[in-house]
Amino acid sequence: MKITIFAQQFNLSTDAIRFYERSGLLKPKRLANGYREFSEVDQQDLKIILALKELDFSIKEINYVLELKRQPTSTQCNNDSTNFLTKKINYIEQKIAFYELSHKLLVKLRTTIEENNYTENQAELFALINQLSNYGLKEI
């Protein structure tokens, strides 16, 4: 299928599709006239791209996942995939803990404001802020 229909199928602009192609994420076949021809594999890849984007994967990370997908199954590919996913899972777990702590702080702050008792809660609020400032999330 052509780029316009392909983009419409996923509710994307043709510019977004071209960006994914320039980034190496999509690799549609080119016809003799230079038009792109998107296949079912391209559709699968775009579904993966969009899902991983929702999970906050970077373009580089998505590219890596797609490269692994395109390789033949092997022990090395499985090891690489497992290592990458383990690091990503650990990072996401850190983010979850960070957001849980952030949520706790914001709820405490809202309650403090509603109940007008900042003085009584000041130490706890600053302790939570201190914990957040020391969190240091690291991308994989």
Phi, psi and omega in degrees: 000156182278166188299321183296313180293319179300314180296316180297324181300330182251010180057043179239164174276159175294331176297321178296318179297316178297321177299314179297326177291312178300327180283354180085006181281322176250141181226068181291153176288143177257133177278170181301328180276004178090353179289148176277142175237110183270132184256181175295327177296319177297322177296316178298315180298319180294323176298319177296314180304310183294322178294314181292327175299319178296334178269012178065029172287143176283166176302317179300316180293318178297317178301317180298315179299316180294324176297317177297319180299324184279347179279153173293150178297130179205167177299316180298316179297317179297317179296315179299316180297315181297315179298314180299312183294324177298315178296319181293319178298315179300317179297316180295321177298322176296318179296320179299313179299318178299314181291327176296317177294320177299317179298314179302315179299312183294321177295316179298318179296316179298315179298318179300317180293314181299321183268358177053048180228054180299317183302316181292331185254000185304314182297317180294319179298315180292328175296317178295317178298319179297318177299317180296318183292339179265006189289320175048066176293137180240128176294154178271000000 
